[in-house]
Amino acid sequence: MNPSRTPSVRFKGYEDEWEERKLGDTLTELKSGLSRMLSNNDIGLPVVRANNINDGQFNIDSDVKYWYVNDPQGANTVNYLIRKNDILINFINSEAKMGTATIVENTPIRDTIYTTNILRARLKKEYDSYYWFALTQINQYKINIKIITKPAVNQASFTTVDFKKLNFMFPNLKEQQKIGSFFKQLDDTIALHQRKLNLLNEQKKGFLQKMFPKNGEKIPEIRFAGFNDDWEERKLGEAVKFINGRAYKQHELLDHGKYRVLRVGNFNTNDRWYYSNLELDSSKYANTGDLLYLWATSFGPEIWSEEKVIYHYHIWKLLIEDDSIDKQYLYTWLLTDEERIRQSTNGTTMVHVTKGNMEEREFQFPTEITEQRKIGTFFKELDQAITLHQRKIDELKSMKKSMLQKMFV
C-alpha cells in the first residue's frame, strides 16, 4: 500500500488507497451568486453575503439584507436559491477569507439566495458534502487557494476554472461519510459550547448592569436577600493606591531571565514573553491574587493568577488601603466602569487613561462587606464557568486541527 495515498489516522475497516481527483470532477455545479445592490428592508429574499460566513458557519439573523423574489432586472432568482448540503465558498473577498466555506445543514425555512462574491458548490452523488466541507479546512487546501488567488487593492479573487483544477485525495463514499460525520459531530459540539459561552457572557453583561446602582441611585435593581442598606459612594483614590509598573527600555527586555515581564499584550493576543534579571522594589512585582489594571491601549481590571512577575509601566497594581472594601468586589465594580472609562480617555498616538482621572472616579459599594463578598463570589463563579467553556472550545478546536492533519492525505 502506498502511504502517500492513505492518511495516518483512519477508521477501522477501511484499507483501500485513496484516489486523486480534481475538484471540478466532484461537482455537478459551481456557480457564483447574484450581483445586485441589496436592501436593508425586507423586500422578499434574504441574501447570504461573504460577511455572513465565518468560522465554517453562516448566520444572517443579525446582519441580513434582501432582494426581490421577482428580480426587476430580469434574473431568475430561483437559480440562486440555496438548499440543504450546498457548500458556499468565498471567492471574492479579503485574502484572509479567500476560499473559506460553509455548508447549508438544513433547507432554509425561507427561500434564501446568495450574492456574487460567493460560489455555490453542488456535488456528484459519489461525494459526501461533509467530507468535502472538511476538506476546505485542511492546510493543503488553504495553500492551494493562496496559489490561485489574485491579490487586488480592495478584494482578492480566484477563477472557477483554477478552482476546479485543484487536486485532492478522496476515499470511497462510505469512508468519506464516516470522516464527514466525525467532523460534523465535532463542529456541532464546538457550536454547542459556543452557544453556552455566548449565553453566559450575555448573562454576565446583564447582571453587571442590574447588580450595581445606576447613576444617582443608592441601591441596585437586583440584590441578594437580607441586604437593605443604601450603598455608599467614594473616590477611588481615597480607598485605593495605584502603583505604576516598571518602564523598560527595549535592551533591558531579555529572551531569558529570572522573572517574566508582564505586558498589556500578554493578557490579550500576544503570547511572547520577555524576561528580566533585575531585582526591584517589592511594589514592582505582581504576585498571585494581585489586582491589576491595564490603562493603555487596552483597558480593564485583571486579577493575576500565576507566579511572581514584573509588571510593565502600562499596568497599575491596585493596593486597597481601606479594610471595608473587598478586592473581588472592587474588581467586579471596575468591570462595570470600563465603558465609562473609554469615554473619558486621553491621548492621540496611544489612547490611555490617567492615574489622576482614576483616583477621582466615584465608585459605589455596599456598606456591609458580606454583601460585597457575595457579589464578588457570584461574578467569580460566573467567570469560572465562562473560562471552563472557553477552555473546552479551545481544546476541541485544537483536537479538530490535529485530526484535520491526520485524517486527510
VOMARKOL-374935 format. One record per residue (C-alpha): x, y, z; residue in three letters. Coordinates in steps of 0.2 Angstrom, whole numbers, plus 5000, padded with zeros to 4 digits. Layout:
XYZala ...
//
This chain:
500050005000met 500750174995asn 500750285012pro 500650445002ser 498850384997arg 498250345014thr 498050455030pro 498950425046ser 497350405056val 495950305049arg 494350225054phe 494450035057lys 493949935042gly 494550045028tyr 496149995019glu 495950055001asp 497050184994glu 496350354991trp 496250424974glu 496750594967glu 495350704960arg 495150874953lys 493850974962leu 492951004946gly 492750814944asp 491750804960thr 490550944956leu 488850954947thr 488951144949glu 490051284954leu 489051444952lys 489351624958ser 487851724965gly 486851874960leu 487552044958ser 486352174965arg 486352324976met 485452244991leu 484152325003ser 484152345022asn 482252325021asn 481352155019asp 480852155001ile 480751974998gly 482351864999leu 483651855012pro 485351855004val 486951765011val 488451885009arg 490351855012ala 490251935029asn 488951815034asn 490151665033ile 491351655047asn 492251505056asp 491351375045gly 489651445048gln 488451565041phe 487251675050asn 486151805043ile 485051835058asp 485851985064ser 486552065048asp 485352025034val 485052115018lys 483652075005tyr 483252064986trp 481652044977tyr 480851874973val 480451934956asn 482052024951asp 481652184942pro 483252174932gln 482752014924gly 483751874933ala 482851724938asn 483151714957thr 482651534958val 484351494950asn 485151574965tyr 484251484979leu 485251384992ile 484751214999arg 485251085011lys 487051015008asn 487551164997asp 489351225000ile 489651414999leu 491351474996ile 492151654997asn 493051684981phe 493051874980ile 493551944997asn 495051995008ser 496451875006glu 496251815023ala 494451745019lys 494851685002met 494151505000gly 493351495017thr 491751395016ala 490151345025thr 488951205022ile 487051235022val 486551105035glu 484651125033asn 483551185020thr 483151365025pro 481451395032ile 481351545020arg 481951555002asp 483651625003thr 484851674989ile 486751714989tyr 487751864982thr 489051874968thr 490651854979asn 490151684984ile 490251514974leu 488851384977arg 489551214975ala 488451054972arg 489250884972leu 489050724962lys 488250584972lys 489850494974glu 490550634986tyr 489950675003asp 489650855007ser 490350855025tyr 491950775019tyr 492050905005trp 491751045018phe 493050975030ala 494250965015leu 494151155014thr 494851175031gln 496451075029ile 498151165027asn 498451095009gln 496851175003tyr 497251345011lys 498951335002ile 498251294986asn 496951434987ile 498351564991lys 499251504975ile 497751534964ile 497151694972thr 497551854963lys 497851994975pro 496952164972ala 496952334981val 495152304988asn 494652124986gln 495651974980ala 494851834969ser 495151674960phe 494351604945thr 493151454945thr 494251374931val 495851374943asp 494751314957phe 494151164948lys 495951114943lys 496451094961leu 496850914966asn 496450824982phe 496350644988met 494750564990phe 494250394998pro 492750294993asn 491050364998leu 490750265014lys 492450325021glu 492050505016gln 490450485025gln 491250425041lys 492550565040ile 491250695036gly 490150635051ser 491550645063phe 491950825059phe 490150865059lys 489950805076gln 491550895082leu 490851055074asp 489151035082asp 490051005099thr 491051165097ile 489551265092ala 488551195107leu 489951255119his 490051425109gln 488151455112arg 488351415130lys 489851535131leu 488851675122asn 487351645134leu 488551665149leu 489351815143asn 487651895140glu 487051845157gln 488651925164lys 488352085155lys 486552095161gly 487052065179phe 488452195179leu 487052315173gln 485752265186lys 486852225202met 487652395203phe 486652555206pro 486352665191lys 486952845191asn 486152945205gly 485352795214glu 485852715230lys 485352535228ile 485452415213pro 483952335203glu 484452165209ile 485152125226arg 485551975237phe 484151945250ala 484452015268gly 485352175262phe 484352335263asn 485552475267asp 485952615254asp 487652595246trp 489052725249glu 490052825236glu 491852875237arg 493352925226lys 494452785221leu 495952875227gly 495352885245glu 495252695246ala 496552635233val 498352665229lys 498852655210phe 500652595208ile 501452605191asn 502552465184gly 504252475178arg 504652575162ala 505852465152tyr 507052515139lys 507052385124gln 508852325128his 508352285146glu 507052155140leu 507851985138leu 507451825129asp 507851735145his 507951785164gly 507351765182lys 505751855180tyr 504451865166arg 503952045162val 502052065161leu 501452175147arg 499752235142val 499852125126gly 500151965137asn 498351975143phe 497651985125asn 498451905110thr 500251925112asn 501051755119asp 502851815118arg 503651845135trp 505151955139tyr 506151925154tyr 507252025167ser 508551985180asn 508352155189leu 507952155207glu 506752295211leu 505752365225asp 504352245230ser 503052365223ser 503552325206lys 503152145206tyr 501452065204ala 501051915214asn 499651785213thr 498051865218gly 498652045215asp 497352165207leu 498052245192leu 497352375180tyr 497852395161leu 497752585157trp 498552605140ala 498052535123thr 496852415132ser 495852445147phe 495152355162gly 495552265178pro 496352095180glu 496751985194ile 498451905192trp 498351715194ser 500151655190glu 501951665198glu 502851825203lys 503151935188val 503752115185ile 502352215178tyr 502652345164his 502352535166tyr 500652525157his 499952425171ile 499452485188trp 499452375204lys 498052425215leu 498352415234leu 496752435244ile 497052535259glu 495352535266asp 494852365275asp 493052405271ser 493252365253ile 493352185246asp 494652155232lys 493552045222gln 492152165224tyr 493152305218leu 493752205203tyr 491952175198thr 491452355200trp 492952415189leu 492252295175leu 490652395176thr 491652555174asp 492552505158glu 491352595146glu 491352755156arg 493252745156ile 493352735137arg 492352885135gln 493552985146ser 495152935138thr 496653045133asn 497953035120gly 498253045102thr 499552915097thr 499152805111met 497552805120val 497652805139his 496852855155val 497752955168thr 498052905186lys 497353065192gly 495753035182asn 495652855190met 495952925208glu 494553055206glu 493252925200arg 491752895211glu 491352715215phe 489852635224gln 489952495236phe 488852415249pro 489252465267thr 489252285273glu 490752195267ile 489752025267thr 488752095253glu 490252145243gln 490951975245arg 489351895239lys 489352005224ile 491251965221gly 491051775223thr 489451775212phe 490451855197phe 492051755201lys 491051595199glu 490251655183leu 491951705176asp 492551525180gln 491051455171ala 491451565156ile 493351515157thr 492851325158leu 491851345142his 493151445133gln 494451315138arg 493351175131lys 493151265115ile 494951295113asp 495351105117glu 494051055104leu 494751175091lys 496451105094ser 495950925093met 495050975076lys 496551055069lys 497650895074ser 496350775066met 496250885050leu 498050855048gln 498050665052lys 496350615043met 496750685026phe 498050645013val 
//
